Amino acid sequence: MIKVSYNELAKMIDHSLLVPTMSVADLEQGIDLALAYDVASVCIMPYYLKRCSERLAGSNVRSSTTIGFPHGANTTKIKKAEALAALDDGCEELDVVINISQALSNRWGYVQDEIAILTELTHAAGQKIKVIFENCYLQDAHKIELCKICSNLNVDWVKTSTGYGSSGATLEDLKLMREHAASHVQVKAAGGVKDLATLLAVQELGVSRCGTSRTKELLSAARTQLGLAPIQLDSTQVNSNQNPNY
């Protein structure tokens, strides 16, 4: 039996619209779905962010997009330009990929300086930042150091994955991140949360957000278990163009 409300679960969901082959119709239908299920945010490809922000205006669903996605290898200058453009397009939450190569090289000064620049400009605009580690390529020592850096810089979330690496969120990584990130830093799971049982399991670990393209499946299952009426969507609003890792 689910012990939390539908709203609590819905507001864990960042509805992912990041598959590069998605058409404009797919993106519009995805926004419709996110609004119908009243999720936390829509994380959409940057080129469609402005339109997404306009559509979400006045709702309780926030607009989000990606920076340096999915490889994190852009220069800091380019990531800064991306972030500024996203904020100008109405972005409320930025999901930023770290420089994975620099982290693996233990060049922590570079990693910290980049996160600091992006966090400062995001917070100066009154918005929030999620820092993506891409844990599948990292050792625990890297993950712990990133949690420390992000805690010291007061980022809003630390995030496991892009969903485009070799694997996504694991319960072990989420436990590690929750243990080593400061209490004021939230944890987001991405990739690997494919059913309601897993969503509930990660919530129990202290995860506050989950990136997924399986919003309809997860939240429809929650509504069924909670005895709530199903949300009726036009058939065109059911997006089948999913990233299998999400």
QUINORDA-V304429 format. One record per residue. RES is the residue in one letter. PHI is phi in radians with two decimals (none if undefined). Layout:
# QUINORDA-V304429
res:phi
RES:PHI
RES:PHI
This chain:
# QUINORDA-V304429
res:phi
M:none
I:-1.24
K:-1.79
V:-2.10
S:-1.44
Y:-1.05
N:-1.05
E:-1.07
L:-1.27
A:-1.05
K:-1.43
M:-1.56
I:-1.65
D:-1.75
H:-1.28
S:-1.58
L:-2.23
L:-2.13
V:-1.19
P:-1.14
T:-1.55
M:-1.16
S:-1.47
V:-1.03
A:-1.07
D:-1.04
L:-1.13
E:-1.10
Q:-1.16
G:-1.14
I:-1.14
D:-0.97
L:-1.11
A:-1.07
L:-1.17
A:-1.08
Y:-1.57
D:0.94
V:-1.36
A:-1.28
S:-2.69
V:-1.91
C:-1.78
I:-2.14
M:-0.99
P:-0.96
Y:-1.16
Y:-1.83
L:-1.10
K:-1.04
R:-1.07
C:-1.06
S:-1.06
E:-1.13
R:-1.21
L:-1.51
A:-0.98
G:1.50
S:-1.71
N:-1.71
V:-1.82
R:-1.58
S:-1.67
S:-2.47
T:-2.64
T:-1.93
I:-2.24
G:1.13
F:-1.67
P:-1.73
H:-1.65
G:1.29
A:-1.61
N:-1.10
T:-1.16
T:-1.02
K:-1.03
I:-1.21
K:-1.07
K:-1.11
A:-1.09
E:-1.06
A:-1.11
L:-1.11
A:-1.11
A:-1.11
L:-1.08
D:-1.14
D:-1.52
G:1.69
C:-1.15
E:-1.83
E:-2.47
L:-1.88
D:-1.78
V:-1.89
V:-1.53
I:-1.15
N:-1.38
I:-1.09
S:-1.03
Q:-1.20
A:-1.13
L:-1.16
S:-1.54
N:1.02
R:-1.65
W:-1.25
G:-1.09
Y:-1.08
V:-1.05
Q:-1.13
D:-1.09
E:-1.14
I:-1.09
A:-1.08
I:-1.06
L:-1.25
T:-1.17
E:-1.08
L:-1.24
T:-1.17
H:-1.19
A:-1.09
A:-1.53
G:1.37
Q:-2.04
K:-2.12
I:-2.24
K:-2.03
V:-1.85
I:-1.61
F:-1.49
E:1.05
N:-1.06
C:-1.06
Y:-1.78
L:-1.98
Q:-1.56
D:-1.00
A:-1.07
H:-1.13
K:-1.10
I:-1.14
E:-1.11
L:-1.13
C:-1.06
K:-1.12
I:-1.05
C:-1.14
S:-1.14
N:-1.14
L:-1.59
N:1.06
V:-1.16
D:-1.51
W:-2.43
V:-1.86
K:-2.25
T:-1.20
S:-2.77
T:-1.58
G:1.57
Y:-2.04
G:-1.51
S:-1.32
S:-2.80
G:-1.92
A:-1.12
T:-2.15
L:-1.10
E:-1.11
D:-1.16
L:-1.13
K:-1.07
L:-1.08
M:-1.17
R:-1.17
E:-1.22
H:-1.77
A:-1.50
A:-1.08
S:-1.09
H:-1.45
V:-1.79
Q:-1.48
V:-2.10
K:-2.08
A:-1.70
A:-2.49
G:1.35
G:1.76
V:-1.66
K:-1.95
D:-2.58
L:-1.10
A:-1.03
T:-1.23
L:-1.03
L:-1.17
A:-1.14
V:-1.25
Q:-1.10
E:-1.12
L:-1.39
G:1.80
V:-1.33
S:-1.83
R:-2.41
C:-2.48
G:-1.48
T:-2.73
S:-1.79
R:-1.72
T:-0.97
K:-1.04
E:-1.11
L:-1.12
L:-1.40
S:-1.16
A:-1.11
A:-1.11
R:-1.11
T:-1.10
Q:-1.17
L:-1.50
G:1.30
L:-1.67
A:-1.14
P:-1.15
I:-1.48
Q:-1.54
L:-2.10
D:-1.02
S:-1.03
T:-1.27
Q:-1.56
V:-1.65
N:-1.55
S:-1.67
N:-1.53
Q:-1.72
N:-1.37
P:-1.05
N:-1.31
Y:-1.71
